[in-house]
Amino acid sequence: MRNAADERAITHILTRYARAIDRFDMELLRTVYHPDAYDDHGSFKGNIDGFIAFLHEVLPRFEGTQHFLGNMHIELDGDVAHTETYCQAWHRIAGEDGAPDHDSVAGLRYVDRFERRDGEWRIAKRQIVIDWQRDDPVVGGSGERSPETQYGRRDRDDPVHHFGR
């Protein structure tokens, strides 16, 4: 039973990461990594403080992001777990100087070392592996936004933070 509980806890951390990135919630992101963790995102390599500073520079360039997690392979070895998580990451980028918006989409994998410290699983080391990437122009857009529809936000006003609470 412990293995199932450990796998569930690790899976929860992985989905928490996606939520933190997509909702631009850096406080939540800190709960994903151990304080001394190392992250290699390709264009960023370093600790969690540096990663958050990097994200404050990069994420505002996007109108929105969505990280869809897929296959999760988890190998447990006591208080250490090695994981491989497939992800499709979508980033909407506003066009400049009259150019259309475009979507940057990547198929990637998170290759992680999780460690359980003081009873809590978190990422100790992360390597991003890009398997494919493409940029697609947004043709026709999504039309006018309906005032009756709730749209996602990248802050604490997103419905996920208050709906039904």
SULJOSUL-V233726 format. One record per residue. N is the residue number from 1. SS is DSSP state (hx for helix, st for strand, lp for the rest). OMEGA is omega in degrees with one decimal (none if undefined). Layout:
# SULJOSUL-V233726
N & SS & OMEGA
N & SS & OMEGA
This chain:
# SULJOSUL-V233726
1 & lp & -178.5
2 & hx & 179.2
3 & hx & 179.4
4 & hx & 178.6
5 & hx & 178.1
6 & hx & 179.2
7 & hx & 178.5
8 & hx & 179.1
9 & hx & 179.3
10 & hx & 177.5
11 & hx & 178.5
12 & hx & 177.5
13 & hx & -179.5
14 & hx & 179.1
15 & hx & 175.9
16 & hx & 177.4
17 & hx & -178.7
18 & hx & 179.0
19 & hx & -179.1
20 & hx & 179.8
21 & hx & -174.6
22 & hx & 177.6
23 & lp & 179.2
24 & lp & -176.4
25 & lp & -174.7
26 & hx & 175.0
27 & hx & 176.9
28 & hx & 179.9
29 & hx & 179.0
30 & hx & -179.0
31 & lp & -179.4
32 & lp & -174.0
33 & st & 166.4
34 & st & -177.4
35 & st & -179.4
36 & st & -177.6
37 & st & 176.8
38 & st & 179.5
39 & st & 176.0
40 & st & 179.5
41 & lp & -177.4
42 & lp & -179.7
43 & lp & 172.2
44 & lp & 173.9
45 & st & 179.3
46 & st & -175.3
47 & lp & -175.4
48 & hx & 178.2
49 & hx & 177.5
50 & hx & 179.2
51 & hx & 178.8
52 & hx & 176.2
53 & hx & 176.9
54 & hx & -179.2
55 & hx & 177.0
56 & hx & 175.7
57 & hx & -170.0
58 & hx & -171.8
59 & hx & 178.8
60 & hx & 177.4
61 & hx & -176.5
62 & st & 174.2
63 & st & 178.3
64 & st & 175.5
65 & st & 170.5
66 & st & 178.3
67 & st & -179.3
68 & st & -179.9
69 & st & -179.8
70 & st & -177.7
71 & st & 176.7
72 & st & 176.9
73 & st & -175.6
74 & st & 175.9
75 & st & -178.4
76 & st & 175.5
77 & st & -178.0
78 & lp & -179.2
79 & lp & 177.6
80 & st & 174.6
81 & st & 173.4
82 & st & -175.3
83 & st & 171.2
84 & st & -176.7
85 & st & 177.3
86 & st & -178.3
87 & st & 165.2
88 & st & -175.9
89 & st & -177.7
90 & st & -179.7
91 & st & 176.9
92 & st & -177.3
93 & st & -179.7
94 & lp & 176.4
95 & lp & 179.8
96 & lp & 176.2
97 & lp & 176.7
98 & lp & 177.9
99 & lp & 179.4
100 & lp & 171.5
101 & lp & 172.8
102 & st & 178.1
103 & st & 171.8
104 & st & -175.7
105 & st & -179.6
106 & st & 167.4
107 & st & -175.0
108 & st & 175.4
109 & st & 170.7
110 & st & 176.2
111 & st & -169.5
112 & st & 165.2
113 & st & 174.6
114 & st & 173.1
115 & st & 174.0
116 & st & 177.9
117 & st & -178.1
118 & lp & 176.3
119 & lp & -175.5
120 & st & 175.7
121 & st & 171.2
122 & st & 177.5
123 & st & 175.0
124 & st & -179.3
125 & st & -179.4
126 & st & 173.7
127 & st & 175.0
128 & st & 177.3
129 & st & 178.5
130 & st & 177.7
131 & st & 176.1
132 & st & 179.8
133 & st & 176.5
134 & st & 174.3
135 & st & -178.7
136 & st & 174.5
137 & st & 176.2
138 & lp & -176.6
139 & lp & 175.8
140 & lp & 179.2
141 & lp & -178.8
142 & lp & 179.7
143 & lp & 179.7
144 & lp & 178.5
145 & lp & 178.0
146 & lp & 178.9
147 & lp & 179.7
148 & lp & -175.6
149 & lp & 176.1
150 & lp & 179.0
151 & lp & 179.5
152 & lp & 178.4
153 & lp & 179.7
154 & lp & 178.1
155 & lp & -176.8
156 & lp & 176.2
157 & lp & 175.5
158 & lp & -177.8
159 & hx & -178.2
160 & hx & -176.9
161 & hx & -176.6
162 & lp & -176.1
163 & lp & 175.8
164 & lp & -178.3
165 & lp & none
